[in-house]
Each structure stands twice: as C-alpha cells, then as structure tokens.
Amino acid sequence: MSGRRGWLLPIMTVLAGGLALLVATAADWTAGVVTREVGEVAVTEAAGASGTRLAPAVVPLGLLALAVGVALAALRGLARRGGALLAIGTGVAAIVSVAAGAAGETGLTAAPFAAGLGGVLVAAGGWLGLHGPVRPPPRTRYTIDQAERPADDEWSMASVEEPPAGTEGAAPTRAADAGPGPPAAGSDYDGAPPTRGDA
C-alpha cells in the first residue's frame, strides 16, 4: 500500500490499539458476586478483578504503543522501519500479557478480549508500517484543464496567446509609424501638409 493512505494507516492503527489497551485494562476483567455477613445482615458485593490487577504490564505497553504511534508520524527512512518493528514487539507482548492475566479466571467480561484486540491492532499497525512507505507522499498541485475553466472574463483576460512562429522578438508596430494613409474617398485633401495661409 502506497500513497497517503499507506503512510497514515499504520499510525492510526497503532494509536487505536494503544488506546484500546489502556481503556480495556482499566475495566473489570471478571464479574463475580460475593456474599458476606455484616452483623446479622447478608450483604452482596461485586467481586470483579480489573485488568490492572490481573495484567499490570498491559498499562505500560499501552502507553508505549501510543508513543510509538506518535513516533511513526515523525520518523523517516530506516528509523520508521525501526519504529514499526517496535510496534510489532509491543503488540505481541501485550497479547501475551493479556492471555497470561486472563488465564484461569472465571466469569470473564468483554474487557480482556478488547485488550487482546488492542494488542492485535498494535502489531498489525507495526506490520503495515514495516511494509509501507518510509516517507510521506509529496503534496500534489491541482491544475485546471482548459475545458474545465469557467467561462468568465477573468479567465479570458488571464489567458495569454502565443505569437505566431517567426515573430518572436518583433517590436509591435503602431499606426503612426506607418505614415499617413490614403485620403478618403470624396475628400479634397491631396496629401500635402497644410500651410499657414490655408488656415
């Protein structure tokens, strides 16, 4: 994948995965109910365990994924390839941490699965960055075709006509340089300059 999409997609994927890791780890990964007696009254309490307790390593991995996503937007060349490899390693480590934290737990909620998906996104974004462009695409300049130009006076005045072939550099002639023209039909003027006595 090339172009602007190939440049932006790894960045957005890694950032989305890191954000998913942090949000999912802050939620409860298990849902349970514990009943205990307070005096002679039975009290029922929720006994869920959060991801920060079951898999504490996911939090720094999520922060690292966010940092890598920002770095991918600034790095160029081989440094961007190195950042992509770091994203892949971060995503794999997050997946392993989530699996280890959720193993053996009962009553799992959707949070650990969301955290695992976040790790997959981080690793996938790194893979895309490893196989994508190492530099952002240059900005393109848009041109307007002659057929697409609006038919108004401004475009007509802005257009410049090229001179015919062989006339480059020729000075424009004025009507005054050509001398007096022939007298008009029916005129008494014979072409001679008028004298003071004729006035």
PyMOL CGO cylinders between C-alpha atoms (Angstrom):
from pymol import cmd
from pymol.cgo import CYLINDER

trace = [
    CYLINDER, 0.00, 0.00, 0.00, 1.44, 3.35, -1.03, 0.3, 1, 1, 1, 1, 1, 1,
    CYLINDER, 1.44, 3.35, -1.03, 0.41, 6.98, -1.02, 0.3, 1, 1, 1, 1, 1, 1,
    CYLINDER, 0.41, 6.98, -1.02, -1.05, 8.97, 1.81, 0.3, 1, 1, 1, 1, 1, 1,
    CYLINDER, -1.05, 8.97, 1.81, -3.23, 6.07, 2.97, 0.3, 1, 1, 1, 1, 1, 1,
    CYLINDER, -3.23, 6.07, 2.97, -0.20, 3.80, 3.26, 0.3, 1, 1, 1, 1, 1, 1,
    CYLINDER, -0.20, 3.80, 3.26, 1.54, 6.45, 5.33, 0.3, 1, 1, 1, 1, 1, 1,
    CYLINDER, 1.54, 6.45, 5.33, -1.34, 7.23, 7.72, 0.3, 1, 1, 1, 1, 1, 1,
    CYLINDER, -1.34, 7.23, 7.72, -2.87, 3.77, 8.22, 0.3, 1, 1, 1, 1, 1, 1,
    CYLINDER, -2.87, 3.77, 8.22, -0.03, 2.33, 10.36, 0.3, 1, 1, 1, 1, 1, 1,
    CYLINDER, -0.03, 2.33, 10.36, -0.05, 5.43, 12.57, 0.3, 1, 1, 1, 1, 1, 1,
    CYLINDER, -0.05, 5.43, 12.57, -3.80, 5.35, 13.15, 0.3, 1, 1, 1, 1, 1, 1,
    CYLINDER, -3.80, 5.35, 13.15, -3.83, 1.57, 13.73, 0.3, 1, 1, 1, 1, 1, 1,
    CYLINDER, -3.83, 1.57, 13.73, -1.08, 1.67, 16.35, 0.3, 1, 1, 1, 1, 1, 1,
    CYLINDER, -1.08, 1.67, 16.35, -2.70, 4.61, 18.15, 0.3, 1, 1, 1, 1, 1, 1,
    CYLINDER, -2.70, 4.61, 18.15, -6.11, 2.90, 18.15, 0.3, 1, 1, 1, 1, 1, 1,
    CYLINDER, -6.11, 2.90, 18.15, -4.57, -0.29, 19.53, 0.3, 1, 1, 1, 1, 1, 1,
    CYLINDER, -4.57, -0.29, 19.53, -2.73, 1.54, 22.31, 0.3, 1, 1, 1, 1, 1, 1,
    CYLINDER, -2.73, 1.54, 22.31, -5.88, 3.39, 23.32, 0.3, 1, 1, 1, 1, 1, 1,
    CYLINDER, -5.88, 3.39, 23.32, -7.84, 0.13, 23.37, 0.3, 1, 1, 1, 1, 1, 1,
    CYLINDER, -7.84, 0.13, 23.37, -5.22, -1.44, 25.65, 0.3, 1, 1, 1, 1, 1, 1,
    CYLINDER, -5.22, -1.44, 25.65, -5.46, 1.37, 28.19, 0.3, 1, 1, 1, 1, 1, 1,
    CYLINDER, -5.46, 1.37, 28.19, -9.26, 1.57, 28.21, 0.3, 1, 1, 1, 1, 1, 1,
    CYLINDER, -9.26, 1.57, 28.21, -9.79, -2.19, 28.37, 0.3, 1, 1, 1, 1, 1, 1,
    CYLINDER, -9.79, -2.19, 28.37, -7.22, -2.69, 31.13, 0.3, 1, 1, 1, 1, 1, 1,
    CYLINDER, -7.22, -2.69, 31.13, -8.92, -0.11, 33.34, 0.3, 1, 1, 1, 1, 1, 1,
    CYLINDER, -8.92, -0.11, 33.34, -12.20, -2.09, 33.20, 0.3, 1, 1, 1, 1, 1, 1,
    CYLINDER, -12.20, -2.09, 33.20, -13.14, -5.22, 35.17, 0.3, 1, 1, 1, 1, 1, 1,
    CYLINDER, -13.14, -5.22, 35.17, -11.99, -8.44, 33.52, 0.3, 1, 1, 1, 1, 1, 1,
    CYLINDER, -11.99, -8.44, 33.52, -14.01, -10.72, 35.77, 0.3, 1, 1, 1, 1, 1, 1,
    CYLINDER, -14.01, -10.72, 35.77, -17.52, -10.41, 37.14, 0.3, 1, 1, 1, 1, 1, 1,
    CYLINDER, -17.52, -10.41, 37.14, -18.43, -12.20, 40.34, 0.3, 1, 1, 1, 1, 1, 1,
    CYLINDER, -18.43, -12.20, 40.34, -20.65, -11.82, 43.38, 0.3, 1, 1, 1, 1, 1, 1,
    CYLINDER, -20.65, -11.82, 43.38, -19.55, -12.28, 46.98, 0.3, 1, 1, 1, 1, 1, 1,
    CYLINDER, -19.55, -12.28, 46.98, -21.99, -12.52, 49.88, 0.3, 1, 1, 1, 1, 1, 1,
    CYLINDER, -21.99, -12.52, 49.88, -20.75, -11.70, 53.33, 0.3, 1, 1, 1, 1, 1, 1,
    CYLINDER, -20.75, -11.70, 53.33, -22.47, -11.07, 56.60, 0.3, 1, 1, 1, 1, 1, 1,
    CYLINDER, -22.47, -11.07, 56.60, -22.31, -7.75, 58.34, 0.3, 1, 1, 1, 1, 1, 1,
    CYLINDER, -22.31, -7.75, 58.34, -23.65, -8.40, 61.80, 0.3, 1, 1, 1, 1, 1, 1,
    CYLINDER, -23.65, -8.40, 61.80, -26.76, -10.45, 61.12, 0.3, 1, 1, 1, 1, 1, 1,
    CYLINDER, -26.76, -10.45, 61.12, -27.35, -8.99, 57.63, 0.3, 1, 1, 1, 1, 1, 1,
    CYLINDER, -27.35, -8.99, 57.63, -26.13, -10.70, 54.45, 0.3, 1, 1, 1, 1, 1, 1,
    CYLINDER, -26.13, -10.70, 54.45, -24.52, -8.19, 52.08, 0.3, 1, 1, 1, 1, 1, 1,
    CYLINDER, -24.52, -8.19, 52.08, -23.92, -8.97, 48.42, 0.3, 1, 1, 1, 1, 1, 1,
    CYLINDER, -23.92, -8.97, 48.42, -20.99, -7.27, 46.74, 0.3, 1, 1, 1, 1, 1, 1,
    CYLINDER, -20.99, -7.27, 46.74, -19.47, -7.40, 43.31, 0.3, 1, 1, 1, 1, 1, 1,
    CYLINDER, -19.47, -7.40, 43.31, -16.13, -9.14, 43.30, 0.3, 1, 1, 1, 1, 1, 1,
    CYLINDER, -16.13, -9.14, 43.30, -14.70, -8.30, 39.91, 0.3, 1, 1, 1, 1, 1, 1,
    CYLINDER, -14.70, -8.30, 39.91, -10.99, -8.01, 39.18, 0.3, 1, 1, 1, 1, 1, 1,
    CYLINDER, -10.99, -8.01, 39.18, -9.71, -5.24, 36.94, 0.3, 1, 1, 1, 1, 1, 1,
    CYLINDER, -9.71, -5.24, 36.94, -7.15, -5.67, 34.22, 0.3, 1, 1, 1, 1, 1, 1,
    CYLINDER, -7.15, -5.67, 34.22, -4.63, -3.55, 36.09, 0.3, 1, 1, 1, 1, 1, 1,
    CYLINDER, -4.63, -3.55, 36.09, -4.58, -6.23, 38.81, 0.3, 1, 1, 1, 1, 1, 1,
    CYLINDER, -4.58, -6.23, 38.81, -4.63, -9.29, 36.57, 0.3, 1, 1, 1, 1, 1, 1,
    CYLINDER, -4.63, -9.29, 36.57, -2.27, -7.97, 33.87, 0.3, 1, 1, 1, 1, 1, 1,
    CYLINDER, -2.27, -7.97, 33.87, -0.44, -4.89, 35.18, 0.3, 1, 1, 1, 1, 1, 1,
    CYLINDER, -0.44, -4.89, 35.18, 2.12, -4.99, 32.36, 0.3, 1, 1, 1, 1, 1, 1,
    CYLINDER, 2.12, -4.99, 32.36, -0.56, -4.07, 29.79, 0.3, 1, 1, 1, 1, 1, 1,
    CYLINDER, -0.56, -4.07, 29.79, -0.74, -0.47, 31.03, 0.3, 1, 1, 1, 1, 1, 1,
    CYLINDER, -0.74, -0.47, 31.03, 2.89, 0.46, 30.24, 0.3, 1, 1, 1, 1, 1, 1,
    CYLINDER, 2.89, 0.46, 30.24, 2.62, -1.47, 26.98, 0.3, 1, 1, 1, 1, 1, 1,
    CYLINDER, 2.62, -1.47, 26.98, -0.41, 0.62, 26.02, 0.3, 1, 1, 1, 1, 1, 1,
    CYLINDER, -0.41, 0.62, 26.02, 1.48, 3.82, 26.80, 0.3, 1, 1, 1, 1, 1, 1,
    CYLINDER, 1.48, 3.82, 26.80, 4.43, 2.57, 24.77, 0.3, 1, 1, 1, 1, 1, 1,
    CYLINDER, 4.43, 2.57, 24.77, 2.10, 1.83, 21.85, 0.3, 1, 1, 1, 1, 1, 1,
    CYLINDER, 2.10, 1.83, 21.85, 0.79, 5.41, 21.93, 0.3, 1, 1, 1, 1, 1, 1,
    CYLINDER, 0.79, 5.41, 21.93, 4.34, 6.76, 21.96, 0.3, 1, 1, 1, 1, 1, 1,
    CYLINDER, 4.34, 6.76, 21.96, 5.31, 4.53, 19.04, 0.3, 1, 1, 1, 1, 1, 1,
    CYLINDER, 5.31, 4.53, 19.04, 2.26, 5.66, 17.07, 0.3, 1, 1, 1, 1, 1, 1,
    CYLINDER, 2.26, 5.66, 17.07, 3.26, 9.30, 17.53, 0.3, 1, 1, 1, 1, 1, 1,
    CYLINDER, 3.26, 9.30, 17.53, 6.86, 8.46, 16.61, 0.3, 1, 1, 1, 1, 1, 1,
    CYLINDER, 6.86, 8.46, 16.61, 5.78, 6.79, 13.37, 0.3, 1, 1, 1, 1, 1, 1,
    CYLINDER, 5.78, 6.79, 13.37, 4.32, 10.12, 12.27, 0.3, 1, 1, 1, 1, 1, 1,
    CYLINDER, 4.32, 10.12, 12.27, 7.67, 11.87, 12.79, 0.3, 1, 1, 1, 1, 1, 1,
    CYLINDER, 7.67, 11.87, 12.79, 10.20, 9.23, 11.74, 0.3, 1, 1, 1, 1, 1, 1,
    CYLINDER, 10.20, 9.23, 11.74, 11.51, 8.80, 8.21, 0.3, 1, 1, 1, 1, 1, 1,
    CYLINDER, 11.51, 8.80, 8.21, 13.51, 6.15, 6.41, 0.3, 1, 1, 1, 1, 1, 1,
    CYLINDER, 13.51, 6.15, 6.41, 15.11, 3.36, 8.42, 0.3, 1, 1, 1, 1, 1, 1,
    CYLINDER, 15.11, 3.36, 8.42, 14.07, 4.98, 11.68, 0.3, 1, 1, 1, 1, 1, 1,
    CYLINDER, 14.07, 4.98, 11.68, 10.44, 4.46, 10.70, 0.3, 1, 1, 1, 1, 1, 1,
    CYLINDER, 10.44, 4.46, 10.70, 11.18, 0.79, 9.99, 0.3, 1, 1, 1, 1, 1, 1,
    CYLINDER, 11.18, 0.79, 9.99, 12.66, 0.52, 13.47, 0.3, 1, 1, 1, 1, 1, 1,
    CYLINDER, 12.66, 0.52, 13.47, 9.56, 2.10, 14.97, 0.3, 1, 1, 1, 1, 1, 1,
    CYLINDER, 9.56, 2.10, 14.97, 7.38, -0.37, 13.08, 0.3, 1, 1, 1, 1, 1, 1,
    CYLINDER, 7.38, -0.37, 13.08, 9.40, -3.29, 14.50, 0.3, 1, 1, 1, 1, 1, 1,
    CYLINDER, 9.40, -3.29, 14.50, 8.98, -1.84, 17.98, 0.3, 1, 1, 1, 1, 1, 1,
    CYLINDER, 8.98, -1.84, 17.98, 5.22, -1.62, 17.41, 0.3, 1, 1, 1, 1, 1, 1,
    CYLINDER, 5.22, -1.62, 17.41, 5.12, -5.29, 16.41, 0.3, 1, 1, 1, 1, 1, 1,
    CYLINDER, 5.12, -5.29, 16.41, 7.04, -6.28, 19.54, 0.3, 1, 1, 1, 1, 1, 1,
    CYLINDER, 7.04, -6.28, 19.54, 4.79, -4.14, 21.72, 0.3, 1, 1, 1, 1, 1, 1,
    CYLINDER, 4.79, -4.14, 21.72, 1.65, -5.67, 20.27, 0.3, 1, 1, 1, 1, 1, 1,
    CYLINDER, 1.65, -5.67, 20.27, 2.90, -9.24, 20.71, 0.3, 1, 1, 1, 1, 1, 1,
    CYLINDER, 2.90, -9.24, 20.71, 3.97, -8.53, 24.31, 0.3, 1, 1, 1, 1, 1, 1,
    CYLINDER, 3.97, -8.53, 24.31, 0.54, -7.04, 25.04, 0.3, 1, 1, 1, 1, 1, 1,
    CYLINDER, 0.54, -7.04, 25.04, -1.23, -10.11, 23.64, 0.3, 1, 1, 1, 1, 1, 1,
    CYLINDER, -1.23, -10.11, 23.64, 0.91, -12.42, 25.78, 0.3, 1, 1, 1, 1, 1, 1,
    CYLINDER, 0.91, -12.42, 25.78, 0.28, -10.32, 28.90, 0.3, 1, 1, 1, 1, 1, 1,
    CYLINDER, 0.28, -10.32, 28.90, -3.46, -10.30, 28.33, 0.3, 1, 1, 1, 1, 1, 1,
    CYLINDER, -3.46, -10.30, 28.33, -3.56, -14.05, 27.78, 0.3, 1, 1, 1, 1, 1, 1,
    CYLINDER, -3.56, -14.05, 27.78, -1.49, -14.70, 30.90, 0.3, 1, 1, 1, 1, 1, 1,
    CYLINDER, -1.49, -14.70, 30.90, -3.63, -12.41, 33.04, 0.3, 1, 1, 1, 1, 1, 1,
    CYLINDER, -3.63, -12.41, 33.04, -6.94, -13.87, 31.90, 0.3, 1, 1, 1, 1, 1, 1,
    CYLINDER, -6.94, -13.87, 31.90, -5.82, -17.50, 32.08, 0.3, 1, 1, 1, 1, 1, 1,
    CYLINDER, -5.82, -17.50, 32.08, -7.59, -19.50, 34.77, 0.3, 1, 1, 1, 1, 1, 1,
    CYLINDER, -7.59, -19.50, 34.77, -10.11, -16.76, 35.55, 0.3, 1, 1, 1, 1, 1, 1,
    CYLINDER, -10.11, -16.76, 35.55, -13.83, -17.45, 35.51, 0.3, 1, 1, 1, 1, 1, 1,
    CYLINDER, -13.83, -17.45, 35.51, -16.62, -15.09, 34.62, 0.3, 1, 1, 1, 1, 1, 1,
    CYLINDER, -16.62, -15.09, 34.62, -14.58, -13.11, 32.13, 0.3, 1, 1, 1, 1, 1, 1,
    CYLINDER, -14.58, -13.11, 32.13, -16.10, -9.94, 30.74, 0.3, 1, 1, 1, 1, 1, 1,
    CYLINDER, -16.10, -9.94, 30.74, -15.53, -8.45, 27.30, 0.3, 1, 1, 1, 1, 1, 1,
    CYLINDER, -15.53, -8.45, 27.30, -12.67, -6.26, 28.58, 0.3, 1, 1, 1, 1, 1, 1,
    CYLINDER, -12.67, -6.26, 28.58, -9.85, -8.81, 28.25, 0.3, 1, 1, 1, 1, 1, 1,
    CYLINDER, -9.85, -8.81, 28.25, -10.94, -9.66, 24.73, 0.3, 1, 1, 1, 1, 1, 1,
    CYLINDER, -10.94, -9.66, 24.73, -10.94, -5.94, 23.87, 0.3, 1, 1, 1, 1, 1, 1,
    CYLINDER, -10.94, -5.94, 23.87, -7.44, -5.68, 25.32, 0.3, 1, 1, 1, 1, 1, 1,
    CYLINDER, -7.44, -5.68, 25.32, -6.32, -8.63, 23.21, 0.3, 1, 1, 1, 1, 1, 1,
    CYLINDER, -6.32, -8.63, 23.21, -7.79, -6.92, 20.15, 0.3, 1, 1, 1, 1, 1, 1,
    CYLINDER, -7.79, -6.92, 20.15, -5.85, -3.79, 21.05, 0.3, 1, 1, 1, 1, 1, 1,
    CYLINDER, -5.85, -3.79, 21.05, -2.63, -5.80, 21.06, 0.3, 1, 1, 1, 1, 1, 1,
    CYLINDER, -2.63, -5.80, 21.06, -3.51, -7.24, 17.66, 0.3, 1, 1, 1, 1, 1, 1,
    CYLINDER, -3.51, -7.24, 17.66, -4.09, -3.72, 16.30, 0.3, 1, 1, 1, 1, 1, 1,
    CYLINDER, -4.09, -3.72, 16.30, -0.74, -2.52, 17.58, 0.3, 1, 1, 1, 1, 1, 1,
    CYLINDER, -0.74, -2.52, 17.58, 1.08, -5.45, 15.99, 0.3, 1, 1, 1, 1, 1, 1,
    CYLINDER, 1.08, -5.45, 15.99, -0.88, -5.06, 12.74, 0.3, 1, 1, 1, 1, 1, 1,
    CYLINDER, -0.88, -5.06, 12.74, -0.06, -1.36, 12.60, 0.3, 1, 1, 1, 1, 1, 1,
    CYLINDER, -0.06, -1.36, 12.60, 3.61, -2.20, 13.01, 0.3, 1, 1, 1, 1, 1, 1,
    CYLINDER, 3.61, -2.20, 13.01, 3.41, -4.73, 10.20, 0.3, 1, 1, 1, 1, 1, 1,
    CYLINDER, 3.41, -4.73, 10.20, 1.78, -2.15, 7.94, 0.3, 1, 1, 1, 1, 1, 1,
    CYLINDER, 1.78, -2.15, 7.94, 4.46, 0.38, 8.80, 0.3, 1, 1, 1, 1, 1, 1,
    CYLINDER, 4.46, 0.38, 8.80, 7.17, -2.17, 8.07, 0.3, 1, 1, 1, 1, 1, 1,
    CYLINDER, 7.17, -2.17, 8.07, 5.82, -2.81, 4.57, 0.3, 1, 1, 1, 1, 1, 1,
    CYLINDER, 5.82, -2.81, 4.57, 4.55, 0.70, 3.82, 0.3, 1, 1, 1, 1, 1, 1,
    CYLINDER, 4.55, 0.70, 3.82, 6.27, 3.88, 2.62, 0.3, 1, 1, 1, 1, 1, 1,
    CYLINDER, 6.27, 3.88, 2.62, 9.07, 5.32, 4.73, 0.3, 1, 1, 1, 1, 1, 1,
    CYLINDER, 9.07, 5.32, 4.73, 8.36, 8.91, 3.71, 0.3, 1, 1, 1, 1, 1, 1,
    CYLINDER, 8.36, 8.91, 3.71, 5.11, 10.85, 3.37, 0.3, 1, 1, 1, 1, 1, 1,
    CYLINDER, 5.11, 10.85, 3.37, 3.94, 11.42, -0.20, 0.3, 1, 1, 1, 1, 1, 1,
    CYLINDER, 3.94, 11.42, -0.20, 4.67, 14.84, -1.69, 0.3, 1, 1, 1, 1, 1, 1,
    CYLINDER, 4.67, 14.84, -1.69, 1.87, 17.31, -1.93, 0.3, 1, 1, 1, 1, 1, 1,
    CYLINDER, 1.87, 17.31, -1.93, 0.32, 17.47, -5.38, 0.3, 1, 1, 1, 1, 1, 1,
    CYLINDER, 0.32, 17.47, -5.38, -0.60, 20.69, -7.16, 0.3, 1, 1, 1, 1, 1, 1,
    CYLINDER, -0.60, 20.69, -7.16, -4.01, 20.73, -8.73, 0.3, 1, 1, 1, 1, 1, 1,
    CYLINDER, -4.01, 20.73, -8.73, -4.31, 22.16, -12.22, 0.3, 1, 1, 1, 1, 1, 1,
    CYLINDER, -4.31, 22.16, -12.22, -7.47, 23.18, -14.01, 0.3, 1, 1, 1, 1, 1, 1,
    CYLINDER, -7.47, 23.18, -14.01, -7.90, 21.94, -17.55, 0.3, 1, 1, 1, 1, 1, 1,
    CYLINDER, -7.90, 21.94, -17.55, -8.87, 24.38, -20.26, 0.3, 1, 1, 1, 1, 1, 1,
    CYLINDER, -8.87, 24.38, -20.26, -12.19, 22.59, -20.77, 0.3, 1, 1, 1, 1, 1, 1,
    CYLINDER, -12.19, 22.59, -20.77, -12.98, 22.82, -17.04, 0.3, 1, 1, 1, 1, 1, 1,
    CYLINDER, -12.98, 22.82, -17.04, -12.27, 26.53, -16.71, 0.3, 1, 1, 1, 1, 1, 1,
    CYLINDER, -12.27, 26.53, -16.71, -15.32, 28.70, -16.07, 0.3, 1, 1, 1, 1, 1, 1,
    CYLINDER, -15.32, 28.70, -16.07, -16.33, 30.87, -18.99, 0.3, 1, 1, 1, 1, 1, 1,
    CYLINDER, -16.33, 30.87, -18.99, -15.86, 34.28, -17.39, 0.3, 1, 1, 1, 1, 1, 1,
    CYLINDER, -15.86, 34.28, -17.39, -13.95, 37.41, -18.24, 0.3, 1, 1, 1, 1, 1, 1,
    CYLINDER, -13.95, 37.41, -18.24, -11.24, 36.87, -15.62, 0.3, 1, 1, 1, 1, 1, 1,
    CYLINDER, -11.24, 36.87, -15.62, -10.08, 33.57, -17.14, 0.3, 1, 1, 1, 1, 1, 1,
    CYLINDER, -10.08, 33.57, -17.14, -10.22, 35.12, -20.61, 0.3, 1, 1, 1, 1, 1, 1,
    CYLINDER, -10.22, 35.12, -20.61, -8.06, 38.06, -19.53, 0.3, 1, 1, 1, 1, 1, 1,
    CYLINDER, -8.06, 38.06, -19.53, -5.63, 35.77, -17.74, 0.3, 1, 1, 1, 1, 1, 1,
    CYLINDER, -5.63, 35.77, -17.74, -5.01, 33.60, -20.78, 0.3, 1, 1, 1, 1, 1, 1,
    CYLINDER, -5.01, 33.60, -20.78, -2.05, 34.66, -22.90, 0.3, 1, 1, 1, 1, 1, 1,
    CYLINDER, -2.05, 34.66, -22.90, -1.93, 33.93, -26.60, 0.3, 1, 1, 1, 1, 1, 1,
    CYLINDER, -1.93, 33.93, -26.60, 1.38, 32.86, -28.04, 0.3, 1, 1, 1, 1, 1, 1,
    CYLINDER, 1.38, 32.86, -28.04, 2.69, 34.86, -31.01, 0.3, 1, 1, 1, 1, 1, 1,
    CYLINDER, 2.69, 34.86, -31.01, 2.86, 33.15, -34.41, 0.3, 1, 1, 1, 1, 1, 1,
    CYLINDER, 2.86, 33.15, -34.41, 6.01, 31.30, -35.31, 0.3, 1, 1, 1, 1, 1, 1,
    CYLINDER, 6.01, 31.30, -35.31, 8.80, 33.53, -36.62, 0.3, 1, 1, 1, 1, 1, 1,
    CYLINDER, 8.80, 33.53, -36.62, 7.56, 36.70, -34.95, 0.3, 1, 1, 1, 1, 1, 1,
    CYLINDER, 7.56, 36.70, -34.95, 9.30, 36.26, -31.59, 0.3, 1, 1, 1, 1, 1, 1,
    CYLINDER, 9.30, 36.26, -31.59, 11.05, 39.41, -30.50, 0.3, 1, 1, 1, 1, 1, 1,
    CYLINDER, 11.05, 39.41, -30.50, 9.46, 41.62, -33.17, 0.3, 1, 1, 1, 1, 1, 1,
    CYLINDER, 9.46, 41.62, -33.17, 8.51, 45.04, -31.88, 0.3, 1, 1, 1, 1, 1, 1,
    CYLINDER, 8.51, 45.04, -31.88, 4.87, 45.94, -32.21, 0.3, 1, 1, 1, 1, 1, 1,
    CYLINDER, 4.87, 45.94, -32.21, 4.06, 48.48, -34.90, 0.3, 1, 1, 1, 1, 1, 1,
    CYLINDER, 4.06, 48.48, -34.90, 1.90, 51.50, -34.37, 0.3, 1, 1, 1, 1, 1, 1,
    CYLINDER, 1.90, 51.50, -34.37, -0.42, 53.13, -36.79, 0.3, 1, 1, 1, 1, 1, 1,
    CYLINDER, -0.42, 53.13, -36.79, 1.55, 56.37, -36.51, 0.3, 1, 1, 1, 1, 1, 1,
    CYLINDER, 1.55, 56.37, -36.51, 4.77, 54.69, -37.70, 0.3, 1, 1, 1, 1, 1, 1,
    CYLINDER, 4.77, 54.69, -37.70, 3.21, 53.61, -40.96, 0.3, 1, 1, 1, 1, 1, 1,
    CYLINDER, 3.21, 53.61, -40.96, 2.77, 57.19, -42.15, 0.3, 1, 1, 1, 1, 1, 1,
    CYLINDER, 2.77, 57.19, -42.15, -0.36, 58.89, -43.38, 0.3, 1, 1, 1, 1, 1, 1,
    CYLINDER, -0.36, 58.89, -43.38, -2.80, 56.67, -45.15, 0.3, 1, 1, 1, 1, 1, 1,
    CYLINDER, -2.80, 56.67, -45.15, -4.53, 57.32, -48.43, 0.3, 1, 1, 1, 1, 1, 1,
    CYLINDER, -4.53, 57.32, -48.43, -7.15, 60.05, -48.43, 0.3, 1, 1, 1, 1, 1, 1,
    CYLINDER, -7.15, 60.05, -48.43, -10.70, 59.02, -48.01, 0.3, 1, 1, 1, 1, 1, 1,
    CYLINDER, -10.70, 59.02, -48.01, -12.98, 58.90, -51.00, 0.3, 1, 1, 1, 1, 1, 1,
    CYLINDER, -12.98, 58.90, -51.00, -14.60, 62.24, -51.77, 0.3, 1, 1, 1, 1, 1, 1,
    CYLINDER, -14.60, 62.24, -51.77, -12.05, 64.23, -49.79, 0.3, 1, 1, 1, 1, 1, 1,
    CYLINDER, -12.05, 64.23, -49.79, -10.24, 67.35, -51.18, 0.3, 1, 1, 1, 1, 1, 1,
    CYLINDER, -10.24, 67.35, -51.18, -7.09, 66.55, -49.23, 0.3, 1, 1, 1, 1, 1, 1,
    CYLINDER, -7.09, 66.55, -49.23, -4.24, 65.78, -51.68, 0.3, 1, 1, 1, 1, 1, 1,
    CYLINDER, -4.24, 65.78, -51.68, -1.77, 64.51, -49.10, 0.3, 1, 1, 1, 1, 1, 1,
    CYLINDER, -1.77, 64.51, -49.10, 0.30, 67.74, -48.92, 0.3, 1, 1, 1, 1, 1, 1,
    CYLINDER, 0.30, 67.74, -48.92, 0.81, 69.29, -45.48, 0.3, 1, 1, 1, 1, 1, 1,
    CYLINDER, 0.81, 69.29, -45.48, -1.38, 72.34, -44.90, 0.3, 1, 1, 1, 1, 1, 1,
    CYLINDER, -1.38, 72.34, -44.90, 0.25, 75.76, -44.96, 0.3, 1, 1, 1, 1, 1, 1,
    CYLINDER, 0.25, 75.76, -44.96, -0.41, 78.66, -42.64, 0.3, 1, 1, 1, 1, 1, 1,
    CYLINDER, -0.41, 78.66, -42.64, -2.18, 80.56, -45.38, 0.3, 1, 1, 1, 1, 1, 1,
    CYLINDER, -2.18, 80.56, -45.38, -4.63, 77.71, -45.91, 0.3, 1, 1, 1, 1, 1, 1,
    CYLINDER, -4.63, 77.71, -45.91, -5.86, 78.07, -42.36, 0.3, 1, 1, 1, 1, 1, 1,
]
cmd.load_cgo(trace, "trace")
